[in-house]
């Protein structure tokens, strides 16, 4: 399905679920408030939606990186009797791990989309819908039915605001991993999306390929 058609379906979904579009973010400036669902609002949402896809998404280079808290590494050095060079090595690899962790959520959604788009699911990139990552339009007995899915990497990674938006709604919530046991939750997602290709092994292989591109 062409990305413009996907956005039209998302827009149709929003009409049936009023005020679910993102309002202020991600357009941090405008000079004046944008009227909800105005032409300007929809144009900006479409731009954000398209430019958050893997083929158009660009890595943002930050001019100012977060300065690490040296107290953390002083504590680690004292606790494990590390020399300065060892502490610097810990700091370097910790920053690499943190950067990768920040990207995992997006990559998880990209992997899922590659496997469920042929089943009619649309990836709502750019966070243009509040607390919804994927939608699907279905028809049953000439009645339109909307499926909604929110994806998280771990069972402890959902914040309270996302939880409140989902309360008393048909938004399904899925997480990839359990934080307190070495198990994964792919079987539930297979049932929700009707895709048999989803698995931890396939996701890890996807990550290995993405890491080299």
C-alpha positions in Angstrom: 0.0 0.0 0.0 1.4 3.5 -0.9 2.3 5.7 2.0 -0.2 8.4 0.9 -3.0 5.9 1.0 -1.9 4.8 4.4 -2.2 8.3 5.7 -5.7 8.7 4.2 -6.8 5.6 6.1 -5.2 7.0 9.3 -7.1 10.2 8.7 -10.3 8.2 8.2 -9.6 6.4 11.5 -9.2 9.8 13.2 -12.6 10.9 12.1 -14.1 7.8 13.7 -12.0 8.4 16.9 -12.1 12.1 17.4 -9.2 14.1 18.8 -6.7 11.2 18.7 -4.3 13.1 16.4 -1.2 14.6 17.9 -1.8 18.3 18.4 1.3 20.3 19.3 4.3 18.0 19.0 6.1 17.4 16.7 5.8 20.9 15.2 7.6 22.7 18.0 7.3 26.1 16.4 4.6 27.3 15.0 4.4 31.1 15.2 0.7 30.7 15.9 -1.5 27.9 17.1 -2.5 25.4 14.4 -6.2 24.6 14.3 -6.9 20.9 14.9 -7.5 19.1 11.6 -7.0 22.2 9.6 -5.2 21.8 6.2 -2.0 23.1 7.8 -2.3 20.5 10.6 -2.9 17.6 8.2 0.0 18.7 6.0 2.4 18.8 9.0 1.1 15.5 10.2 1.7 13.9 6.8 5.2 15.4 6.6 6.0 13.9 10.0 4.4 10.6 9.1 6.4 10.2 5.9 9.7 11.5 7.3 9.7 9.0 10.2 9.8 6.0 7.8 13.1 4.1 7.5 13.7 5.2 3.9 13.4 8.9 4.7 14.3 9.0 8.4 17.7 10.7 9.1 19.9 10.3 12.1 19.8 13.5 14.0 23.2 14.7 15.0 23.0 16.5 18.3 25.3 19.4 18.8 25.4 18.9 22.5 25.6 15.4 23.9 24.5 14.6 27.4 27.4 14.9 29.8 27.8 11.7 31.7 27.5 11.8 35.5 31.1 11.2 36.6 29.9 10.3 40.1 28.5 7.1 38.7 31.8 6.0 37.3 33.7 7.2 40.4 31.4 4.9 42.4 32.0 2.0 40.0 35.8 2.5 40.1 35.9 2.5 43.9 33.5 -0.5 44.2 35.4 -2.7 41.7 38.9 -1.1 42.2 39.1 -0.1 38.5 41.9 1.9 37.2 41.2 5.1 35.2 41.6 3.4 31.8 39.1 0.7 32.9 36.6 3.3 34.0 36.9 5.1 30.7 36.3 1.8 28.9 33.1 1.2 31.0 31.9 4.7 30.2 32.5 4.2 26.5 30.6 0.9 26.2 27.8 2.2 28.5 27.2 5.0 26.1 27.1 2.6 23.2 24.6 0.4 25.0 22.4 3.4 25.9 22.4 4.7 22.3 21.4 1.2 21.1 18.6 0.9 23.7 17.2 4.2 22.6 16.9 2.9 19.0 15.4 -0.5 19.8 11.8 0.7 20.1 11.8 2.1 16.6 13.6 -0.9 15.2 11.1 -3.2 16.8 8.2 -1.3 15.2 10.0 -1.4 11.8 10.5 -5.2 12.1 6.9 -5.8 13.0 5.7 -3.6 10.2 7.7 -5.6 7.6 5.9 -8.7 8.7 2.3 -7.4 9.1 1.8 -4.8 6.4 0.7 -7.4 3.9 -2.1 -8.2 6.4 -3.4 -4.7 6.1 -1.7 -3.1 9.2 -0.5 0.5 8.9 2.5 1.7 10.9 1.6 5.1 12.4 5.1 6.6 12.3 6.0 9.9 13.7 3.7 9.3 16.8 0.9 11.1 15.0 -1.7 9.1 16.9 -1.7 9.2 20.7 -0.5 5.9 22.1 -1.2 4.0 18.9 1.6 2.5 16.8 -0.4 0.4 14.3 -4.0 0.4 13.0 -5.9 -1.9 10.7 -9.2 -1.3 8.9 -11.5 -4.3 8.6 -15.0 -4.7 7.3 -17.5 -7.2 8.9 -21.1 -7.4 7.8 -20.7 -4.1 6.0 -19.5 -2.4 9.2 -16.1 -0.8 9.6 -14.0 -2.2 12.5 -10.8 -0.6 13.5 -8.0 -2.6 15.2 -5.5 -0.6 17.2 -2.2 -1.7 18.6 0.4 -0.2 21.0 3.8 -1.8 21.0 6.4 -1.7 23.8 9.8 -3.4 24.1 9.4 -4.5 27.7 6.5 -5.1 30.1 7.9 -2.3 32.3 8.5 0.4 29.6 5.0 1.8 29.4 4.5 5.2 31.1 1.4 6.2 33.0 0.2 8.7 30.3 0.1 5.9 27.7 -1.7 3.6 30.1 -4.3 6.3 30.8 -5.0 6.9 27.1 -5.5 3.2 26.5 -7.8 2.7 29.5 -11.4 1.8 28.5 -10.5 1.7 24.8 -10.1 -1.2 22.3 -6.4 -0.4 22.0 -4.5 -3.6 22.3 -1.2 -3.5 24.2 1.7 -5.8 23.4 5.3 -5.9 24.8 8.2 -7.9 23.4 10.0 -9.1 26.6 9.4 -9.8 30.2 11.6 -7.7 32.5 11.8 -10.2 35.3 12.2 -13.5 33.5 14.0 -14.6 30.4 11.0 -15.1 28.2 9.4 -13.3 25.2 5.8 -12.5 24.2 5.8 -13.1 20.4 3.0 -15.7 20.5 0.5 -13.0 21.6 1.5 -10.7 18.7 1.2 -13.5 16.2 -2.4 -14.0 17.4 -3.2 -10.3 17.2 -1.7 -9.7 13.8 -2.1 -13.1 12.2 1.5 -13.2 11.2 3.5 -16.4 11.8 6.9 -15.0 10.9 7.3 -13.0 14.1 9.8 -14.4 16.5 12.7 -13.4 18.7 15.2 -15.2 16.5 14.0 -13.3 13.4 14.0 -10.0 15.2 17.6 -10.5 16.3 18.6 -11.4 12.8 16.8 -8.2 11.6 18.8 -6.2 14.1 22.1 -7.7 13.0 21.3 -6.7 9.4 20.3 -3.2 10.4 23.4 -2.7 12.5 25.6 -3.2 9.3 23.6 -0.8 7.1 
